[in-house]
Amino acid sequence: MDFEEENRMMVEYQLKRRGISDEKVLNAFLKVKRHLFVPKDLERYAYDDCPLPIGEGQTISQPYIIGLMLQLLELRENDVVLEIGTGSGYQTALLAEIVRLVYTIERNETLAQRAKNKFEELGYKNIVLEVGDGTKGWTKEEIEFDGIIVSAAAPKVPEPLFSQLKIGGRMVIPIGSRTFQRLHKITKLEDGNMKVEYSDGCMFVPLIGEYGW
């Protein structure tokens, strides 16, 4: 298969024509090849408009949903971003192409090690990965993040994550039941309160942890 062409078509038809217009996001999708982050036997489906299993009961998300979440985050070149749910590492790599530094947390050690190996193979130097309970946020050191992206469904906004946002920082997170959610964009206001905006409906695996399910 011509993965380069498949990727270009994915960006054109699944992203651009469905409203993803942020050039930084689109350029990241053109650089990061999705087939490198799926199991070998599923490579031929890598650029289809659907999630795919990656083992350990987890999935790599539909390209459009990832694109939408990244666009909602309003990412900037010097941002420091926290990702909850590394999974395959595909979204992490997309983030790493856009922002200065990505911190990412994965609760499953097998997936975390696989993603770490992939980042090293592809030469990413601006990704810091830890294994742990992502609902608690980054506990290794005190950091305030410009953006937080959560790749699993939560019943509500985890308080530790909101507390780690900078003033003006944005979080994109699917919130709802275990079977259906809506993307929420949370902005931390100057008074410390949250502004909530709603986006598309979606279906993510549950966010497991102390402040999740």
Summary of the structure (lengths in Angstrom):
residues: 213
radius of gyration: 15.9
end to end distance: 40.1
largest distance: 52.7
contacts: 717
relative contact order: 0.13
helix: 36%
strand: 29%
